[in-house]
Amino acid sequence: MKRYLPLLALVAAVIAVFASGAGRYLSLESLQRNEALLRGLVTDNLVLSLLVFVGVYAAATAVSIPGAIFLTLAGGFLFGTWIGGSATVVGATIGAVLVFLIVKTSLGASLREKAEKSGGNLKAVMDGVREGAFGYILTLRLIPLAPFWLVNVASALAHAPLRAYALATLIGIIPATFIYSSVGAGIGQVLARGEEPNLSIIFEPYVFGPLIALGLLSLGTTLFQRLRAKKETAS
């Protein structure tokens, strides 16, 4: 029973978050209404504010609450591109590692067996992780072909090494995080002019294109390594 306690705590946290309606606060309107208060807290207690932000981001990642992009934007808005982006990377990595450890400890064999039998996206990601944990996870972090939470769960069930998983997650989320954080840093100036922020810029080719290129480069490297390993084995 003890091994299920972390999972039960996570499920309880997910229910509590969605029941409380916390998601409604994840909006630009809410950020604008509370801008003076938030900036005052950051100015008076920068270190404490950063620790709270990292904790909130880690918790949001762990419970898979919708609005992760908004939190990244908020980090840039409150702390600036580099500090906000760095805090986001740390918080997201901590949250991803928490989910990884909880699933690996609590679900393990039972969920792995069901995933193997049912097939689908979960098994597909698990198979990819088994063939090359670091490169595959890095690619999925750079190019979000699979939901963030699905990669967390699949990596745990496929027994990915914790170090490779954490490092691939940390490195893989850096490019997109700092792009979104940069956009968030500019939101304050846009709101101050009374204009409506154009968040669709995030999906413009000149913004999203480099992320896809990085992901394809990582994928190509991984496939090359697998092919070379197979040839060496065959010879």
C-alpha positions in Angstrom: 0.0 0.0 0.0 2.9 2.4 0.8 4.0 2.4 -2.8 0.6 3.8 -3.9 0.7 6.7 -1.5 2.6 9.1 -3.9 0.1 8.2 -6.7 -2.9 8.8 -4.4 -1.4 12.1 -3.3 -1.0 13.1 -7.0 -4.5 12.1 -7.9 -5.9 14.0 -4.9 -3.9 17.1 -6.0 -5.2 16.9 -9.6 -8.8 16.7 -8.3 -8.3 19.5 -5.9 -6.8 21.8 -8.6 -9.6 21.2 -11.1 -12.3 21.4 -8.4 -11.0 24.7 -7.2 -11.2 26.2 -10.7 -7.6 27.4 -10.5 -7.4 27.2 -14.3 -9.5 30.4 -14.6 -6.7 32.4 -13.2 -4.4 31.4 -16.0 -5.3 34.2 -18.4 -3.8 37.5 -19.6 -6.8 39.3 -18.1 -6.0 37.9 -14.6 -2.3 38.8 -15.1 -3.3 42.3 -16.1 -5.7 42.8 -13.2 -3.0 41.7 -10.6 0.0 43.2 -12.3 0.7 45.9 -9.7 0.4 43.3 -6.8 2.6 40.7 -8.5 5.3 43.2 -9.5 5.3 44.6 -6.0 5.9 41.1 -4.6 8.7 40.4 -7.1 10.4 43.7 -6.3 10.2 43.3 -2.6 11.0 39.6 -2.4 12.7 38.5 -5.6 14.3 35.2 -4.3 11.1 34.2 -2.5 9.0 35.0 -5.5 11.2 32.9 -7.7 11.0 30.0 -5.3 7.2 30.2 -5.3 7.1 30.5 -9.1 9.3 27.4 -9.4 7.1 25.5 -6.9 3.9 26.5 -8.7 5.3 25.5 -12.1 6.5 22.2 -10.7 3.1 21.5 -9.2 1.3 22.5 -12.4 3.5 20.2 -14.4 3.0 17.3 -12.0 -0.8 17.5 -12.1 -0.8 18.3 -15.8 -2.9 21.4 -15.3 -3.8 23.2 -18.6 -2.0 26.5 -19.1 1.7 25.6 -19.0 2.4 28.0 -21.8 0.6 30.8 -19.9 2.7 30.2 -16.9 5.8 30.4 -19.1 4.6 33.7 -20.4 3.9 34.9 -16.9 7.4 34.0 -15.9 8.9 36.2 -18.6 6.3 38.9 -17.8 7.3 39.1 -14.1 11.0 38.2 -14.1 12.2 38.9 -17.6 13.3 36.6 -20.4 16.4 35.0 -18.8 15.4 34.8 -15.1 11.9 33.8 -15.9 12.9 31.3 -18.5 15.5 29.7 -16.2 12.9 29.4 -13.4 10.4 27.8 -15.8 13.0 25.2 -17.0 13.8 24.3 -13.4 10.2 24.1 -12.3 9.1 22.0 -15.4 12.0 19.6 -14.9 11.2 19.1 -11.2 7.6 18.5 -12.0 8.4 16.0 -14.8 10.8 14.1 -12.5 8.2 13.9 -9.8 5.6 12.3 -12.2 8.3 10.0 -13.5 9.2 8.8 -10.0 5.6 8.5 -8.9 4.5 6.4 -11.9 7.6 4.2 -11.7 7.1 3.5 -8.0 3.3 3.2 -7.9 2.1 1.8 -11.2 5.1 0.0 -12.7 4.4 -3.5 -13.8 0.5 -3.4 -13.9 0.2 -0.3 -16.1 3.2 -1.4 -18.2 1.5 -4.8 -18.9 -1.8 -3.0 -19.9 0.1 -0.6 -22.2 1.9 -3.5 -23.9 -1.4 -5.3 -24.6 -3.4 -2.3 -25.7 -0.8 -0.7 -28.0 -1.5 2.9 -28.9 0.5 6.1 -28.3 1.7 5.1 -24.9 3.2 1.9 -26.1 4.7 3.6 -29.1 6.5 6.1 -26.9 7.6 3.4 -24.6 9.1 1.5 -27.5 11.0 4.6 -28.7 12.3 5.2 -25.2 13.6 1.6 -24.9 15.6 1.9 -28.1 17.3 5.1 -27.0 16.1 7.0 -24.0 18.1 10.2 -24.1 17.8 10.9 -27.8 14.2 9.9 -28.1 13.0 11.9 -25.1 15.1 14.9 -26.2 13.4 14.8 -29.6 9.9 14.7 -28.1 10.8 17.6 -25.8 12.0 19.7 -28.7 9.1 18.8 -30.9 5.9 18.1 -28.9 4.7 15.3 -31.1 3.3 13.6 -27.9 1.8 15.4 -24.9 4.3 16.3 -22.1 2.5 14.1 -19.6 2.5 11.1 -21.9 6.3 11.3 -22.3 6.6 11.4 -18.5 4.5 8.3 -18.0 5.9 6.3 -20.9 9.5 7.0 -19.9 8.8 5.7 -16.4 7.1 2.6 -17.6 9.9 1.9 -20.1 12.5 2.1 -17.3 14.3 5.1 -18.8 17.4 5.9 -16.7 16.5 8.8 -14.4 19.6 10.8 -15.3 19.0 10.5 -19.0 15.3 11.3 -18.6 16.0 14.4 -16.5 18.8 15.7 -18.7 16.9 15.2 -21.9 13.9 17.0 -20.4 16.0 19.9 -19.1 17.8 20.4 -22.4 14.8 19.7 -24.6 12.5 22.3 -23.1 15.1 25.1 -23.1 14.6 26.5 -26.7 10.8 26.8 -26.5 10.8 28.0 -23.0 13.0 31.0 -23.7 11.1 31.9 -26.8 7.8 31.9 -24.8 9.5 33.7 -22.0 10.7 36.4 -24.3 7.2 36.9 -25.7 6.0 37.1 -22.1 8.6 39.8 -21.3 7.1 41.9 -24.0 3.5 41.6 -22.9 3.9 44.2 -20.2 4.8 46.9 -22.7 1.9 45.9 -25.0 -0.6 46.0 -22.1 0.8 49.3 -20.9 -0.1 50.8 -24.3 -3.6 49.5 -24.0 -3.1 47.0 -26.9 -4.1 43.4 -27.1 -1.1 41.0 -27.1 -0.8 38.9 -30.3 0.1 35.5 -28.9 -0.3 33.9 -32.3 3.3 35.0 -32.9 4.4 31.9 -31.0 3.2 29.7 -33.9 4.7 31.8 -36.7 7.2 29.9 -38.9 10.1 32.1 -37.9 9.5 31.3 -34.3 8.3 27.7 -34.4 10.5 26.7 -37.4 13.8 26.6 -35.5 12.3 24.4 -32.8 11.2 21.9 -35.4 14.7 22.0 -37.0 16.3 21.3 -33.6 13.9 18.4 -33.1 14.6 16.9 -36.5 18.3 17.3 -35.9 18.0 15.4 -32.7 15.8 12.7 -34.4 18.3 12.3 -37.2 21.2 11.9 -34.8 19.2 9.3 -32.8 18.3 7.3 -35.9 21.8 7.4 -37.1 23.1 6.0 -33.8 20.5 3.2 -33.9 21.4 2.3 -37.4 25.1 2.2 -36.7 24.5 0.1 -33.6 22.4 -2.4 -35.6 25.2 -2.7 -38.2 27.8 -3.3 -35.6 25.7 -5.9 -34.0 25.0 -7.6 -37.3 28.7 -7.7 -38.2 
